[in-house]
């Protein structure tokens, strides 16, 4: 997971492709606001987060479609 700045200047989080693959296998979604994971459908959008209560939980497949993942192997080179 790494931090990034939204267009509005807010600090958000995004997972690596490897993390998204694991989340997909486990039926988890990812909160862009706090970086936590929770049970979610693969195509989940704007589910409420159990940790921070923000409506920013997205399913693993939805994150990949939206381009909100990064390649860990690419960053290590």
C-alpha positions in Angstrom: 0.0 0.0 0.0 1.2 3.5 -0.7 -0.1 7.0 -0.2 -1.1 9.4 -2.9 -2.7 12.8 -3.2 -6.2 13.2 -4.7 -6.9 16.0 -7.1 -8.5 17.8 -4.1 -5.3 17.5 -2.1 -6.5 14.7 0.3 -4.1 11.9 1.3 -5.5 8.6 0.1 -4.1 5.0 -0.1 -3.9 2.5 -2.9 -2.8 -1.1 -2.9 -0.3 -2.9 -5.1 -1.5 -5.2 -7.8 -0.2 -8.1 -5.7 -2.3 -7.0 -2.8 -5.4 -6.6 -5.0 -4.9 -10.2 -6.3 -4.8 -11.5 -2.7 -7.9 -9.4 -1.7 -9.8 -10.8 -4.7 -9.0 -14.3 -3.7 -10.2 -13.6 -0.1 -13.3 -11.6 -1.1 -12.0 -8.4 0.4 -12.4 -4.7 -0.5 -10.0 -1.8 0.2 -10.7 1.5 1.8 -9.0 4.4 -0.1 -9.4 6.7 3.0 -7.6 4.6 5.6 -6.1 1.6 3.8 -8.0 -1.1 5.7 -9.6 -4.1 4.2 -13.0 -5.7 4.8 -15.4 -8.2 3.2 -16.8 -6.7 0.0 -18.1 -7.8 -3.4 -15.5 -7.7 -6.2 -17.4 -4.8 -7.9 -18.1 -2.9 -4.7 -18.1 0.9 -5.0 -18.3 3.4 -2.1 -19.2 0.9 0.6 -18.9 2.3 4.2 -15.6 1.4 5.9 -15.9 -0.5 9.1 -12.8 1.3 10.5 -13.0 5.0 9.5 -16.7 5.1 8.5 -15.9 6.8 5.1 -17.8 5.5 2.1 -14.6 4.7 0.2 -14.4 0.9 0.2 -14.0 -0.6 -3.3 -13.8 -4.2 -4.4 -10.6 -5.7 -5.6 -11.7 -5.9 -9.3 -13.2 -2.5 -9.2 -9.8 -1.0 -8.0 -8.0 -2.7 -10.9 -10.6 -1.4 -13.4 -10.3 2.1 -12.0 -6.5 2.0 -12.2 -6.1 2.5 -8.5 -3.3 0.0 -8.1 0.4 0.1 -8.6 2.9 -2.5 -9.7 5.2 -3.4 -6.9 7.7 -5.1 -9.1 8.0 -2.0 -11.3 8.8 0.2 -8.3 11.6 -2.2 -7.1 13.6 -1.8 -10.3 
